[in-house]
Amino acid sequence: MNMMDFNVKKFAADAGTFLSRAVQFTEEKLGQAEKTELDAHLENLLSKAECTKIWTEKIMKQTEVLLQPNPNARIEEFVYEKLDRKAPSRVNNPELLGQYMIDAGTEFGPGTAYGNALIKCGETQKRIGTADRELIQTAALNFLTPLRNFIEGDYKTIAKERKLLQNKRLDLDAAKTRLKKAKAAETRASQLNSAHLEGDNIMSEQELRITQSEFDRQAEITRLLLEGISSTHAHHLRCLNDFVEAQMTYYAQCYQYMLDLQKQLGSFPSSYHSNNNQTSVVPVPSASSNVIGSSAMTSSGLVMTSPSNLIDLKEGSGSRKARVLYDYDAANSSELSLLADEVITVFSVVGMDSDWLMGERGNQKGRVPITYLELLN
């Protein structure tokens, strides 16, 4: 029973305090009550904290969009994060494109120029996808997480103490208003119930001292928290440097991957680089050219090669050194796998298809496509 009485009294006291604050707030808005202004330094700190919160949220959300453009994927990651569970790994766009290219190249045949180029492009796209995944992980850990911790941790504490400061200010101003009214009433009826009115004044003054003390204490707590915003800026600056470094690493990797790919594609025979929509006549290389084969355009628009400068080699029994133009994966045990820029020995075998030569690297021998080779003097 005593506990119930205590709860009722506490509820009544809280309701009275809430009503008093509501009345004070309303009268301030109507211009019927005075308002205690915070000192300029504290107002400045509050403005700085609010500005930091707003821009941190904007930067954080836009960084999330940059790293993960798919809104559905972001929502899924958010749900898993709230459930404290790891989101399932998904194939990103570069990896998916790379796999399609590799599958298409395999279907067209890795021994064909287009098929081999597709495979090379696909492998590069998958490497870019891996770099993209590493960028997202690094940025989330070193940049997004600190920003989110500020919004969901430090700033929530600041907002809570700021609201408490606002309530303490309302209590203080309400106490000032009550004391002012009590003194006005005492002046109007100085002869009537003077002892009672004097007692009201004493109670109002005591209440004012208490509320002033609580307000000053809360203002100091809030000020100390707000002064930590400068440290937050310094921490976020370090995180920003980490983010820039992660981006720099990512773009450097992508540039190197594409540079390597460009070199590989650039080492293809020039006849394979012609534009399919180009209708001009394709120039025929001179007879002294070292590149294996000469170019001719078929009616279907595909470029074919003929071993015009290898007649002596095909008809004779000699061998020559040749540089490999780009990688080639052997389709079966009768063929020899090649690596771009390596030098091998090639020679002709009686009865072999005109598009192939026999290649030799140390103890390894096998058929190699002539379009992948460049004869050396």
Summary of the structure (lengths in Angstrom):
residues: 377
radius of gyration: 40.3
end to end distance: 109.1
largest distance: 137.7
contacts: 1039
relative contact order: 0.08
helix: 65%
strand: 10%
